[in-house]
Amino acid sequence: MKKINLTFVLLLFAVSVSVAQKNQRIAYIDMDYILQSIPQYIEAQNALDDKVAKWRSNLDKEARQIEVMKTDLANEKAILTQDLIEEREEDIQVKQDALRKLESLYFGPDGDMYILRKKLIQPIQDQVYNAVQTIASRKKYDFVFDKSSELVMLYSNKKHDISSLVLNLIKIDVKKQDKRDKIAAKKKLLANNELSDEAKKRAAKKEALKQKKLTEREAKLKAIEEKRQARLKAREEKRRLLREKKEALKKAKEEKKKQEENDNKD
């Protein structure tokens, strides 16, 4: 009796689920298709790719410089004093630490790539999500899936694809936003034209202060670079003197040996 009751409950549950599913409205989108159809997304992605390529080029350049420094040290180690060896090893270590920091600055969890992606890409993705929510609310869909995600869709009926609806809604929103931006720019232009002389003076003073700070920063960086170049030059001069000294000692030793050989012959 209990077995019959259990079977009846399971059957009733299955029927209830089936009925509930029939009352649900489901749709899907193709996120890749939508994003690739938005010119602003293509521009943003290209801008991000260009930046990433530039950052990787900078990292590769620094890495090559470190390898050159290591090679030079290995080739010249025999003629360097221990102090000079340790000094150059320290320079290499400083360069390597700087390279790791730069890589983290570019590609770390809160690095430049994350910030730039958030600035360029995320607003467009948010726009798509907002459009999906609007259409789902209007059409009373219970679920909207993304066909291009990791969700495995073994079959999808085209009539449930609302990608075009989402894309059209985004285009309408873009046109509205462009119109709002033009109005805002026009108002800003009118407001700037109505600025008082005092306001213009303040703006000019602020810009002059900004340029002054920029100039001071550039001068500071230039001074640091000049000191670095002077240090490198002094180091190279010291190595040159060591090489000359070693060559002179070698030459003197050879002359002494030659003289001894001549004395022995006499």
C-alpha positions as CSV (number, residue, x, y, z in Angstrom):
1,M,0.0,0.0,0.0
2,K,2.8,2.3,0.9
3,K,4.6,1.5,-2.4
4,I,1.4,2.4,-4.4
5,N,1.1,5.7,-2.5
6,L,4.7,6.6,-3.2
7,T,4.4,5.8,-6.9
8,F,1.3,7.9,-7.0
9,V,3.0,10.8,-5.3
10,L,6.0,10.7,-7.8
11,L,3.7,10.5,-10.8
12,L,1.7,13.5,-9.4
13,F,5.0,15.4,-8.9
14,A,6.1,14.7,-12.5
15,V,2.8,15.8,-13.9
16,S,2.9,19.0,-11.8
17,V,6.4,19.8,-13.1
18,S,5.4,19.2,-16.7
19,V,2.4,21.5,-16.3
20,A,4.5,24.2,-14.7
21,Q,7.1,24.0,-17.5
22,K,4.3,24.4,-20.1
23,N,3.3,27.7,-18.5
24,Q,6.9,29.0,-18.5
25,R,8.0,31.3,-21.3
26,I,11.7,30.8,-22.3
27,A,13.9,32.7,-24.8
28,Y,17.6,33.0,-25.6
29,I,20.1,35.4,-27.0
30,D,23.4,35.1,-28.8
31,M,25.6,37.5,-26.9
32,D,28.5,37.2,-29.4
33,Y,26.3,38.1,-32.3
34,I,24.8,41.1,-30.4
35,L,28.2,42.5,-29.3
36,Q,29.8,42.0,-32.7
37,S,26.9,44.0,-34.2
38,I,27.5,47.0,-32.0
39,P,30.0,49.4,-33.5
40,Q,30.9,50.9,-30.1
41,Y,31.8,47.5,-28.8
42,I,34.1,46.8,-31.8
43,E,35.8,50.2,-31.3
44,A,36.2,49.6,-27.5
45,Q,37.6,46.1,-28.1
46,N,40.1,47.3,-30.7
47,A,41.2,50.1,-28.3
48,L,41.6,47.6,-25.5
49,D,43.6,45.2,-27.8
50,D,45.9,48.1,-28.9
51,K,46.6,49.0,-25.3
52,V,47.3,45.4,-24.3
53,A,49.7,45.0,-27.3
54,K,51.5,48.2,-26.3
55,W,51.8,47.0,-22.6
56,R,53.1,43.6,-23.7
57,S,55.7,45.4,-26.0
58,N,56.9,47.5,-23.0
59,L,57.3,44.3,-20.9
60,D,59.1,42.5,-23.6
61,K,61.5,45.5,-24.0
62,E,62.3,45.6,-20.3
63,A,62.8,41.8,-20.3
64,R,65.3,42.0,-23.2
65,Q,67.2,44.8,-21.4
66,I,67.5,42.5,-18.3
67,E,68.8,39.6,-20.5
68,V,71.4,42.0,-22.0
69,M,72.5,43.1,-18.5
70,K,72.9,39.4,-17.5
71,T,74.8,38.5,-20.6
72,D,77.2,41.5,-20.2
73,L,77.8,40.6,-16.6
74,A,78.6,37.0,-17.5
75,N,81.0,38.1,-20.2
76,E,82.8,40.7,-18.1
77,K,82.8,39.0,-14.7
78,A,86.4,37.9,-15.0
79,I,87.7,41.5,-15.2
80,L,85.4,43.0,-12.5
81,T,86.0,43.4,-8.9
82,Q,83.6,41.8,-6.4
83,D,82.1,45.2,-5.5
84,L,81.3,45.9,-9.2
85,I,79.9,42.4,-9.6
86,E,77.6,42.8,-6.6
87,E,76.6,46.3,-7.8
88,R,75.6,45.1,-11.2
89,E,73.8,42.1,-9.8
90,E,71.8,44.5,-7.6
91,D,71.0,46.6,-10.7
92,I,69.6,43.4,-12.4
93,Q,67.6,42.6,-9.3
94,V,66.1,46.1,-9.2
95,K,65.2,45.8,-12.9
96,Q,63.5,42.4,-12.3
97,D,61.5,43.7,-9.4
98,A,60.4,46.7,-11.5
99,L,59.4,44.4,-14.3
100,R,57.2,42.4,-12.0
101,K,55.6,45.5,-10.6
102,L,55.0,46.8,-14.1
103,E,53.4,43.5,-15.1
104,S,51.1,43.6,-12.1
105,L,50.3,47.3,-12.8
106,Y,49.2,46.3,-16.4
107,F,47.6,42.9,-15.8
108,G,47.0,42.5,-12.1
109,P,43.5,42.0,-10.5
110,D,43.0,45.8,-10.3
111,G,45.5,46.7,-13.0
112,D,45.2,49.0,-16.0
113,M,43.6,46.3,-18.2
114,Y,40.9,45.6,-15.7
115,I,40.2,49.3,-15.3
116,L,40.2,50.0,-19.0
117,R,38.0,47.0,-19.8
118,K,35.6,48.2,-17.1
119,K,35.6,51.6,-18.6
120,L,35.3,50.6,-22.3
121,I,33.5,47.2,-22.4
122,Q,31.4,47.0,-19.3
123,P,29.0,49.9,-20.2
124,I,28.1,48.2,-23.4
125,Q,27.6,44.8,-21.7
126,D,25.4,46.5,-19.1
127,Q,23.5,48.0,-22.0
128,V,22.8,44.5,-23.4
129,Y,21.8,43.2,-20.0
130,N,19.4,46.1,-19.4
131,A,17.9,45.6,-22.9
132,V,17.4,41.9,-22.1
133,Q,15.7,42.7,-18.8
134,T,13.4,45.2,-20.5
135,I,12.3,42.8,-23.2
136,A,11.9,39.9,-20.8
137,S,9.7,42.1,-18.6
138,R,7.6,43.2,-21.6
139,K,7.3,39.8,-23.1
140,K,6.9,38.1,-19.7
141,Y,9.7,35.6,-20.2
142,D,10.6,33.5,-17.2
143,F,14.1,32.6,-18.4
144,V,16.5,34.1,-21.0
145,F,19.6,32.1,-21.8
146,D,22.8,33.1,-23.5
147,K,23.5,30.7,-26.4
148,S,27.2,31.8,-26.7
149,S,27.9,31.0,-23.0
150,E,29.0,27.7,-21.4
151,L,25.4,26.6,-21.3
152,V,25.0,23.6,-23.6
153,M,22.0,24.0,-26.0
154,L,21.6,20.8,-27.9
155,Y,18.7,22.3,-29.9
156,S,17.3,25.9,-30.1
157,N,14.2,27.0,-32.0
158,K,14.8,30.2,-33.9
159,K,11.5,31.6,-32.8
160,H,12.8,31.8,-29.3
161,D,15.8,33.9,-30.3
162,I,15.3,37.5,-29.1
163,S,18.8,38.7,-30.1
164,S,17.4,41.0,-32.8
165,L,14.9,42.5,-30.4
166,V,17.8,43.2,-27.9
167,L,19.9,44.7,-30.7
168,N,17.1,47.0,-31.9
169,L,16.4,48.2,-28.4
170,I,20.1,49.0,-27.9
171,K,20.2,51.0,-31.2
172,I,17.2,53.0,-30.1
173,D,18.8,53.7,-26.7
174,V,22.1,54.7,-28.5
175,K,20.2,57.2,-30.7
176,K,18.4,58.6,-27.6
177,Q,21.8,58.9,-25.8
178,D,23.4,60.6,-28.8
179,K,20.6,63.1,-28.9
180,R,21.0,63.8,-25.1
181,D,24.7,64.1,-25.5
182,K,24.3,66.7,-28.3
183,I,21.9,68.7,-26.2
184,A,24.2,68.6,-23.2
185,A,27.2,69.6,-25.4
186,K,25.2,72.5,-26.8
187,K,24.2,73.6,-23.3
188,K,27.8,73.3,-22.1
189,L,29.0,75.4,-25.1
190,L,26.5,78.1,-24.3
191,A,27.5,78.0,-20.6
192,N,31.1,78.4,-21.5
193,N,30.4,81.4,-23.7
194,E,28.7,83.0,-20.8
195,L,31.6,82.6,-18.4
196,S,32.5,85.7,-16.7
197,D,36.0,87.2,-17.0
198,E,36.7,86.1,-13.4
199,A,35.8,82.5,-14.2
200,K,38.0,82.5,-17.2
201,K,40.9,83.9,-15.1
202,R,40.4,81.1,-12.6
203,A,40.3,78.5,-15.3
204,A,43.5,79.9,-16.9
205,K,45.2,80.0,-13.5
206,K,44.2,76.4,-12.8
207,E,45.6,75.3,-16.2
208,A,48.8,77.3,-15.6
209,L,49.2,75.5,-12.3
210,K,48.6,72.1,-14.0
211,Q,51.2,72.9,-16.6
212,K,53.7,74.0,-13.9
213,K,53.3,70.7,-12.0
214,L,53.7,68.8,-15.3
215,T,56.9,70.8,-16.1
216,E,58.3,70.2,-12.6
217,R,57.6,66.5,-12.9
218,E,59.3,66.3,-16.3
219,A,62.3,68.2,-14.9
220,K,62.5,65.8,-11.9
221,L,62.4,62.8,-14.2
222,K,65.1,64.4,-16.4
223,A,67.3,65.0,-13.4
224,I,66.9,61.4,-12.3
225,E,67.8,60.1,-15.7
226,E,70.8,62.4,-15.9
227,K,72.1,61.0,-12.6
228,R,71.5,57.5,-13.7
229,Q,73.4,58.1,-17.0
230,A,76.2,59.8,-15.0
231,R,76.4,56.8,-12.7
232,L,76.5,54.4,-15.6
233,K,79.2,56.5,-17.3
234,A,81.3,56.5,-14.1
235,R,80.9,52.7,-13.8
236,E,81.9,52.2,-17.4
237,E,85.0,54.4,-16.9
238,K,85.9,52.4,-13.8
239,R,85.6,49.2,-15.8
240,R,87.7,50.7,-18.6
241,L,90.5,51.6,-16.2
242,L,90.4,48.1,-14.7
243,R,90.7,46.6,-18.2
244,E,93.7,48.9,-19.0
245,K,95.3,48.0,-15.7
246,K,94.9,44.3,-16.3
247,E,96.2,44.6,-19.9
248,A,99.2,46.7,-18.6
249,L,100.0,44.1,-16.0
250,K,99.7,41.3,-18.5
251,K,102.0,43.2,-20.9
252,A,104.6,43.9,-18.2
253,K,104.5,40.3,-17.2
254,E,105.1,39.2,-20.8
255,E,108.0,41.7,-21.2
256,K,109.5,40.6,-18.0
257,K,109.3,37.0,-19.1
258,K,110.8,37.9,-22.4
259,Q,113.6,39.7,-20.7
260,E,114.3,36.7,-18.5
261,E,114.5,34.5,-21.5
262,N,117.0,36.8,-23.2
263,D,119.1,37.0,-20.1
264,N,119.2,33.2,-19.9
265,K,120.4,33.0,-23.5
266,D,123.2,35.4,-22.8
